[in-house]
Amino acid sequence: MFINSQDNNLRAELFDEYNHPGADIKLINIETGEVSEFQLKATNYLSYIRVHNKKYKDIDVLATEEVEADAPDIGSTGFYNKDLREEVEDTLDEAEGTFIGSEVLSSMTVSSIIILARKLKVILKGGEMTNDEKSKLVQEVKVAAGVAGIITLLMG
């Protein structure tokens, strides 16, 4: 679903900071100026969403198709967690070097997701990425994942 490419008086935006409390995106009604915040969850576990809902009662969650299928009260992003996981794994497979340990892989995954999330703005606006932009994105993800992995190894 490309909210920004539809004629629906809505505009989706990412927050400027990566760690905005409780929400990843905001949906703005262009006519009224009303802003709704949403947390995006890529998970198979409804329990993660319930924890969020307890802490941030006023921020709705949009989750992967797997979760939405089990909990119709949760909105869907239109993505499947297994597809997102494969995308991250494919990206990490392209990264140079061999890293061992779940802490290292976790830190690399998180840093990769942060870089990918910044590019979500293009997708939310219904835009296309050029091949050069895609290549640059892969490089940015490799660097971020590599740095996170090395830091985790050094600190671990």
PyMOL commands that set and color helices and strands:
alter all, ss='L'
color gray80, all
select helices_A, chain A and resi 3-5+46-55+65-70+81-94+102-124+131-155
alter helices_A, ss='H'
color red, helices_A
select strands_A, chain A and resi 10-14+25-29+35-41+60-63+75-76
alter strands_A, ss='S'
color yellow, strands_A
deselect
rebuild
show_as cartoon
